[in-house]
Amino acid sequence: MDERGTSQASSKLLRALIIALLIAAVIFIGGQIFQVARRFLDILLLFAGAWLVAFLLTPIINYLNRHPIPSVVVAFAARHSRPQLASRLDRFRLPHTLAVVLVYLGVLLGLAVLLLVAVPTLVTQLVDLGRAAPRLIEAVPDLLVRLQAELAARGVEVDINQLYEPNQLVQRAEAFGAQIVQQAFAWAAGLASILVSVLLVLTLSLYMNLDGPRLARQLHAVIPDHYHGQINLLGQSISRTFGGFMRGQLLIALLYGLPATIVMAFAGIGLAIVIGALSGFLMLIPLIGAPIAMVLPALTALVQAPQSALWLLIVMTVYQQILLQVLAPRVMADVLGMPALLVLMAIMVSMRLVGFWGLVFGIPLAGVIYALSVTYLEQSKIRRESLPRSSEGAATEGTFYLPAMGPGCLLVPTLGPPSDGLHTVGRYLASRGITSLGVDPYRPEPEGSWENWYSSVLLALDRLWRDCNQVFIVGQGLGAVLALHAASELPVAGVAALSLPLTRDGRYAESGATTAGLSSAVLLAHPTRLRPDRTQSETARLQERTHRELASVTCPVLLVHTEKPEMASPEDMRYVLERLGTTHKRIEWMESLETTRDWEAAGQQAFAFFRHYFQ
């Protein structure tokens, strides 16, 4: 017994020793890799900056590439009896290369304007500050004397003259002013090297955006199908957290810095551009940046124009509160933002490791790490709540799994209470040898977005791709919209869209009122699940997004629509059929989708359409 206990203790000690050695080896190897990476830090920073610029500009490029003409313009042309012009405007697309070139030309034009207008102004104002610094600082004693008199009138006895030496203050002011004048020209000369780096970053990001679609196609061809959903979910999460956070923060900084500059210029404050730009930059710093940016214009006015300091402080305080409490929540409403504590910690750690560049890339790196964590937790939650665990049980009453030996089919319901309609279609397809998986993507989240709904579709596709070499999708109502969106970016074998709620004009309501082409069945949420106003807004966003992506759907598509539709008219369906990018498409008309016999007929039509494309 003692020998066995001794043996177990020795085994545990050996295991602990091995683990400690492995940890030490990982730390040592990580340190060596970090030392090697530091030698190429400048190159890595250039590519990181290029990726960041490309990431921020990609949404603009995608908009120009997909649907650059606003739907309002198309509808205006259609209302004024110009259907041919409206059709051409609606079909107008910019090629990807041309869209990239136009966006970067716009960026270069903005930089040129900045260099020609802002930089000379900055240098001039810095020189003026250097020359005026002695006069401004000499005025400090008079200002302090008036302050001491005001305090004494209110019974506060303080000898402010003991806090400073006037003669030394004047001498330091003259030295400080001369130093500012000298450094202003040195800073202007240093802008040339900064400009070269900026142009190099823009060039690298230009090639990243030009080659982006080709690289994506090559990766999709190499990566197994059952990983596509997870990769898309990861990209979606990164875009929503990190990308949205960065774009939102930049917009908030612009919305604060520009008005601050205008207000200071209106008040006749010198260095308005410098202080305004600095105030906008401070808004990017979490926790401490906003208070400093709020008082900075008033402090500047206190030195240059004391009579304007108080009202300037009031104006900027009120405006900042409106920006942060009213406008900022709207800007960041669709962003799963990182916690401010995580952002601050990322800045501090990254600045300790790589200095100033940590301030630039600390937040992006923290955003990626945060997005990875969110993606992992989100996938675990979706698998637990929205996907059936086996053919015997279901996670919710709207999910089911019917295994078979043939291809796979994902069935996505419409928004609302679960019905047995798609389950009937799934049973019919399973009897014909098609593995059927039904999901309920509308999880009980009061602040859910359509990306959350789409996450369930992505992971369900992954599950089917693991067992089947082909995957088709059958969607009903809003589920059909999700199916077409998935087909626009994933290798789906085919789509059957039942009662598709898309319209010709591409305008979708965000209010509870029923509008042309849409009924309350689409707009109203299940009362016990999602907040109605949030669901209406997200439904409209998904419909608009899918409307713009119809030309990107190249797989076979079957549209099944009732003769007396509630969600869209027959003319709308013919319009959608014409807009689809595939050549394998068809419309089937039904009287209704209410009885079990109707759903079986829909399953028969979907099977008859899909079987021509079975591999």
Buried (B, 14 or more C-beta within 10 A) or exposed (E): EEEEEEEEEEEEEEEEEEEEEEEEEEEEEEEEEEEEEEEEEEEBBBBBBBBBBBBBBBEBBEBBBBBBBEBEEBBBBBEEEEEEBBBEBBEEBBEBEEBBBBBBEEBEEEBEEEEEEEBEBBBBBBBBBBEBBBEBBBEBBEBBEEEBEEEEEEEEEEEEEEEEEEEEBBEBBEEBBBEBBEBBEEBBEEBEEEEEEBEEBBEBBBEBBBEBEEEEEEEBEEEEBBBBBBBBBBBBBBBBBBBBBBBBBBBBBEBBBBBBBEBBEEBEBBBBBBBBBBBBBBBBBBEEBBEBBBBBBBBBBBBBBEEBBEEBBEBBBEBBEEBBEEBBEEBBEBBBBBEEEBBBBBBEBBBEEBEEBBBBBBBBBBBBBBBBEBBEEBBEBBBEBBBBEEEEEBBBEBBBBBEBEBBBBBBBBBBBEBBEBBBBBBBBBBEBEBBBBBBBBBBEBEEBBBBBBBBBBBBBBBBBBEBBEBBBBBBBBBBBBBBBBBBBBBBBBBBBBBBBBBBBBBBBBBEEEBBEBBBEBBBBBBEEBBBBEBBBBBBBBBBBBBBBBBBBBBBBBBBBBBEEBBBBBBEBBBBBBEBBBBEBBEBBEBEEBEEEEBBBBBBBBBBEBBEEBBE
